[in-house]
Amino acid sequence: MDLLKVDYDKCIKCGICVEACPSCILSMGELGPECNFDRGCMSCGHCVAICPTAAMDNKYVPLEEQLPLPMPVLDAETAYNFLRMRRSVRMFKPQPPTESDVRKLLEVCRYAPTAGNSQGMYYIVISDKEKIRAIAEATAQWMEQEIAEGSSNSRYFTNVLRAYRERGQDIIARNAPMLIFALARRLNTTGVSNAEQSWAYAELYAPTIGLGTTIAGFIQTCGIAGYKPLLDLVEVPAKQKIVGALMVGYPKYKFQRLVERQHLKVEFK
Ligand SMILES: Cc1cc2nc3c(=O)[nH]c(=O)nc-3n(C[C@H](O)[C@H](O)[C@H](O)COP(=O)(O)O)c2cc1C
């Protein structure tokens, strides 16, 4: 099959697919949409998803594999409260999440947006207690190195290290029973942003399957900095880079109320 297959009996030449294509590789021909540059398709499937008459098929996003819409959705108030209720969970039960729960969590991350529909996020899941402790320790050592080199984060890192070293509090990995690392082939802002989007999905979905999460900011920054002892502990495969880290576990406690945020600051011009 060429990139696109248009059922001209069904096509009403409305042009929505042409308008929707983010790569701008479609135009309207005499019979229906035509593809001008086969190689620019990012296989996002918008052309297939938006066609009102199911006339459009795409080699990368076969029409027969897609689900019809609309599906039931949350009403605005439920969605607002659901989004508002997400909180970082830092106190976990000791047992690590089951593989089945972790798979559910990461499965949903596949639907997070990625730059240019690049997708391709790769995850490493660590639940070995000793390894997690060693990862926190490696991160602490990286922070000490950063402080010695006069990093702009020195003051912040010093406070973190005070809790970690002097008071023995695991402020770095929060005694989480599991760490999930997100890896990508390229370490650039795109890879890191893709991981952030992935975590947003994971963090929102987690409570619906009984999990709690918090972004492991120190560990992921250390990983993004390419600190070798951390990369070795995580056993990062060749050609992969750490772009994110997430703590995961079953929450030890339940939140009892919603807290307020800063007021919305916005300008309309
Ligand atoms: C990029 C990023 C890094 C973070 N790193 C950490 C971290 O290392 N440790 C931690 O306990 N929380 C971390 N957090 C969680 C924030 O502290 C938390 O989102 C914020 O305090 C708001 O609380 P909430 O998530 O419960 O609404 C991080 C959050 C983000 C977005």
The ligand as an SDF file (V2000), in Angstrom:
LIG
                    3D

 31 33  0  0  0  0  0  0  0  0999 V2000
   10.4920   18.3270   37.4200 C   0  0  0  0  0  0  0  0  0  0  0  0
   10.0460   17.9060   38.8000 C   0  0  0  0  0  0  0  0  0  0  0  0
   10.9710   17.3640   39.6690 C   0  0  0  0  0  0  0  0  0  0  0  0
   10.5660   16.9460   40.9290 C   0  0  0  0  0  0  0  0  0  0  0  0
   11.4690   16.3580   41.7450 N   0  0  0  0  0  0  0  0  0  0  0  0
   11.0970   15.9130   42.9560 C   0  0  0  0  0  0  0  0  0  0  0  0
   12.0180   15.2260   43.8130 C   0  0  0  0  0  0  0  0  0  0  0  0
   13.1800   15.0100   43.4700 O   0  0  0  0  0  0  0  0  0  0  0  0
   11.5900   14.8120   45.0220 N   0  0  0  0  0  0  0  0  0  0  0  0
   10.3140   15.0280   45.4570 C   0  0  0  0  0  0  0  0  0  0  0  0
    9.9860   14.6240   46.5520 O   0  0  0  0  0  0  0  0  0  0  0  0
    9.4000   15.6700   44.6650 N   0  0  0  0  0  0  0  0  0  0  0  0
    9.7580   16.1050   43.4340 C   0  0  0  0  0  0  0  0  0  0  0  0
    8.8360   16.7190   42.6110 N   0  0  0  0  0  0  0  0  0  0  0  0
    7.4470   16.8880   43.0550 C   0  0  0  0  0  0  0  0  0  0  0  0
    7.1370   18.3410   43.4290 C   0  0  0  0  0  0  0  0  0  0  0  0
    7.7900   18.6870   44.6180 O   0  0  0  0  0  0  0  0  0  0  0  0
    5.6150   18.4660   43.5470 C   0  0  0  0  0  0  0  0  0  0  0  0
    5.0340   18.2430   42.2990 O   0  0  0  0  0  0  0  0  0  0  0  0
    5.1450   19.8190   44.0720 C   0  0  0  0  0  0  0  0  0  0  0  0
    5.6120   20.0420   45.3720 O   0  0  0  0  0  0  0  0  0  0  0  0
    3.6150   19.9320   44.0730 C   0  0  0  0  0  0  0  0  0  0  0  0
    3.0270   18.9130   44.8310 O   0  0  0  0  0  0  0  0  0  0  0  0
    2.0320   17.8380   44.2010 P   0  0  0  0  0  0  0  0  0  0  0  0
    2.7470   17.1510   43.0630 O   0  0  0  0  0  0  0  0  0  0  0  0
    1.6770   16.9070   45.2920 O   0  0  0  0  0  0  0  0  0  0  0  0
    0.8200   18.5720   43.6960 O   0  0  0  0  0  0  0  0  0  0  0  0
    9.2160   17.1210   41.3320 C   0  0  0  0  0  0  0  0  0  0  0  0
    8.3000   17.6640   40.4510 C   0  0  0  0  0  0  0  0  0  0  0  0
    8.7030   18.0370   39.1980 C   0  0  0  0  0  0  0  0  0  0  0  0
    7.6760   18.5820   38.2290 C   0  0  0  0  0  0  0  0  0  0  0  0
  1  2  1  0
  2  3  1  0
  2 30  2  0
  3  4  2  0
  4  5  1  0
  4 28  1  0
  5  6  2  0
  6  7  1  0
  6 13  1  0
  7  8  2  0
  7  9  1  0
  9 10  1  0
 10 11  2  0
 10 12  1  0
 12 13  2  0
 13 14  1  0
 14 15  1  0
 14 28  1  0
 15 16  1  0
 16 17  1  0
 16 18  1  0
 18 19  1  0
 18 20  1  0
 20 21  1  0
 20 22  1  0
 22 23  1  0
 23 24  1  0
 24 25  2  0
 24 26  1  0
 24 27  1  0
 28 29  2  0
 29 30  1  0
 30 31  1  0
M  END
$$$$
